[in-house]
């Protein structure tokens, strides 16, 4: 098991979970951009992609679920950032998150709003699976 998987497993084991997070912005999302971090590239030896944009309504709906339906982690976590997620809204504003999704069964996804980086959220399993499929199995990844 890679160090990355161990870190993800450790944060899930040591955190208590409660209720749901705030529902996020009411603005219409135009697109989601993911950028892999150096941490991801070092852990996996190569990125699944350096940067990727998701703009189809179906893809945006999955990401929106990750933003509006996660479970708050009660304790502060020490985590590594795998992907920087930029949410671009129709009105021209942007919101940035850290998104930690790994391509391994049983691993939970982590979402952190960069404006409140002391607070983190666990992504629901069904949304995590959909994100994994979108991020790691699409044919248009860059080598």
Order of alpha helices (4+ residues) and beta strands (2+ residues): alpha-beta-beta-alpha-beta-alpha-beta-beta-beta-beta-beta-alpha
